Amino acid sequence: FYFASDMQELSDNILQIFSENFEEEARRIKIDTPEFFEKILKYMKENLTDPLSPQSISHVFGISQTYLSRLFRKYCEQSFNRVLNSFRIEKAKEIMSGNPELFIKDAAAMVGFSDQFYFSRIFRTVTGISPSEYIEKAVRDKNSLNKGENDAIS
């Protein structure tokens, strides 16, 4: 206020202060929306290789861990870890289907698991089969698809 050279500049400065406070309040109000929660899920999917935790996500989005847990219960009725593991396993399935010659430990590392055995246990829990069984099935499916295409061409 002191540095305003005229009334117009003073008025602009006051409006800027109100505008900043209004935008900050609007951001706080909008954190309990499906759109905000979708941003969290998108961030998780895009950063699967990072060591994601409720603490790190809370820090990135400026909310408490308790509030983050509430959002997960409200919008997907699952815990943070269950959703994260599900995202990681789905990505691992994509990777292993596209690269069946890839070692399981490498696929695990590519989706944020540092321990191959923990990855295998989570993979079996989510899918009902082991990663090696999944790869074998993907190879069989790919071979039968290729065989069908070759038969159709002949």
C-alpha positions as CSV (number, residue, x, y, z in Angstrom):
1,F,0.0,0.0,0.0
2,Y,2.8,2.4,0.9
3,F,4.5,2.1,-2.4
4,A,1.4,2.7,-4.6
5,S,2.0,5.9,-6.7
6,D,-1.7,6.6,-7.3
7,M,-5.2,5.4,-6.5
8,Q,-5.4,3.1,-9.5
9,E,-2.2,1.2,-8.4
10,L,-3.5,1.0,-4.8
11,S,-6.8,-0.4,-6.1
12,D,-4.9,-2.9,-8.3
13,N,-2.8,-4.0,-5.3
14,I,-5.9,-4.5,-3.1
15,L,-7.6,-6.5,-5.9
16,Q,-4.6,-8.7,-6.3
17,I,-4.5,-9.5,-2.6
18,F,-8.2,-10.4,-2.6
19,S,-7.7,-12.4,-5.8
20,E,-4.9,-14.4,-4.3
21,N,-6.8,-15.1,-1.1
22,F,-9.9,-16.2,-3.1
23,E,-7.8,-18.5,-5.3
24,E,-6.2,-20.1,-2.3
25,E,-9.6,-20.6,-0.6
26,A,-11.0,-22.1,-3.8
27,R,-8.0,-24.5,-4.0
28,R,-8.7,-25.6,-0.5
29,I,-12.4,-26.2,-1.1
30,K,-11.8,-28.2,-4.3
31,I,-9.6,-30.9,-2.7
32,D,-12.7,-33.0,-1.9
33,T,-13.8,-33.6,-5.5
34,P,-13.6,-36.5,-7.9
35,E,-11.4,-34.4,-10.1
36,F,-8.8,-33.8,-7.4
37,F,-8.8,-37.5,-6.5
38,E,-8.3,-38.3,-10.2
39,K,-5.2,-36.1,-10.2
40,I,-3.8,-38.2,-7.3
41,L,-4.5,-41.4,-9.2
42,K,-2.9,-40.0,-12.4
43,Y,0.2,-38.9,-10.5
44,M,0.5,-42.4,-9.0
45,K,0.2,-44.1,-12.4
46,E,2.8,-41.7,-13.9
47,N,5.2,-42.3,-11.1
48,L,5.0,-46.0,-10.4
49,T,8.8,-46.5,-10.4
50,D,9.2,-43.9,-7.6
51,P,9.0,-45.1,-4.0
52,L,5.4,-43.9,-3.5
53,S,3.9,-43.8,0.0
54,P,1.0,-42.0,1.6
55,Q,3.5,-39.6,3.1
56,S,5.0,-38.7,-0.3
57,I,1.6,-38.3,-2.0
58,S,0.3,-36.2,0.9
59,H,3.4,-34.0,0.6
60,V,3.0,-33.5,-3.2
61,F,-0.7,-32.6,-2.9
62,G,-0.5,-30.6,0.3
63,I,-2.9,-32.7,2.3
64,S,-2.6,-34.8,5.4
65,Q,-2.2,-38.6,5.3
66,T,-5.4,-38.9,7.2
67,Y,-7.2,-36.9,4.6
68,L,-5.6,-38.9,1.8
69,S,-6.8,-42.1,3.4
70,R,-10.3,-40.6,3.6
71,L,-10.3,-39.8,-0.1
72,F,-9.3,-43.3,-1.0
73,R,-12.1,-44.8,1.2
74,K,-14.6,-42.3,-0.3
75,Y,-13.8,-42.6,-4.0
76,C,-12.6,-46.1,-4.5
77,E,-13.3,-48.0,-1.2
78,Q,-9.8,-49.4,-1.1
79,S,-6.7,-48.5,0.7
80,F,-3.8,-46.5,-0.8
81,N,-1.5,-49.6,-0.8
82,R,-4.1,-51.8,-2.5
83,V,-4.7,-49.2,-5.3
84,L,-1.0,-48.7,-5.7
85,N,-0.3,-52.4,-5.9
86,S,-3.1,-52.8,-8.4
87,F,-1.7,-50.1,-10.7
88,R,1.8,-51.6,-10.4
89,I,0.6,-55.1,-11.2
90,E,-1.4,-53.9,-14.2
91,K,1.6,-52.1,-15.6
92,A,3.8,-55.2,-14.9
93,K,1.3,-57.3,-16.9
94,E,1.6,-54.9,-19.8
95,I,5.4,-55.0,-19.7
96,M,5.6,-58.8,-19.3
97,S,3.1,-59.4,-22.2
98,G,5.1,-57.2,-24.5
99,N,8.5,-58.5,-23.4
100,P,8.1,-62.2,-22.3
101,E,11.9,-62.7,-22.4
102,L,12.3,-60.0,-19.7
103,F,13.4,-61.3,-16.3
104,I,10.7,-61.1,-13.6
105,K,13.1,-59.1,-11.3
106,D,13.5,-56.5,-14.1
107,A,9.7,-56.2,-14.7
108,A,9.3,-55.8,-10.9
109,A,11.9,-53.0,-10.8
110,M,10.2,-51.3,-13.7
111,V,7.0,-50.9,-11.7
112,G,8.6,-49.9,-8.4
113,F,9.2,-53.2,-6.6
114,S,12.8,-53.6,-5.3
115,D,12.2,-57.1,-4.1
116,Q,11.3,-59.7,-6.7
117,F,9.9,-62.1,-4.2
118,Y,7.6,-59.5,-2.7
119,F,6.5,-58.6,-6.2
120,S,5.7,-62.2,-7.0
121,R,3.6,-62.5,-3.8
122,I,1.7,-59.4,-4.6
123,F,1.3,-60.4,-8.2
124,R,-0.2,-63.8,-7.2
125,T,-2.5,-62.0,-4.7
126,V,-3.8,-59.6,-7.3
127,T,-4.0,-62.0,-10.3
128,G,-4.3,-65.4,-8.8
129,I,-1.3,-66.7,-10.7
130,S,2.5,-66.2,-10.5
131,P,4.4,-63.9,-12.8
132,S,6.1,-66.8,-14.5
133,E,2.7,-68.5,-15.1
134,Y,1.4,-65.2,-16.5
135,I,4.3,-64.9,-18.9
136,E,3.8,-68.5,-20.1
137,K,0.1,-67.8,-20.7
138,A,1.0,-64.6,-22.6
139,V,3.4,-66.5,-24.8
140,R,0.9,-69.3,-25.4
141,D,-1.8,-66.8,-26.3
142,K,0.6,-64.9,-28.6
143,N,1.6,-68.1,-30.4
144,S,-1.9,-69.3,-30.8
145,L,-2.9,-65.9,-32.2
146,N,0.1,-65.9,-34.6
147,K,-0.8,-69.5,-35.6
148,G,-4.4,-68.5,-36.3
149,E,-3.2,-65.6,-38.5
150,N,-0.9,-67.8,-40.4
151,D,-3.7,-70.4,-41.0
152,A,-6.0,-67.6,-42.2
153,I,-3.3,-66.4,-44.7
154,S,-2.6,-69.9,-46.1
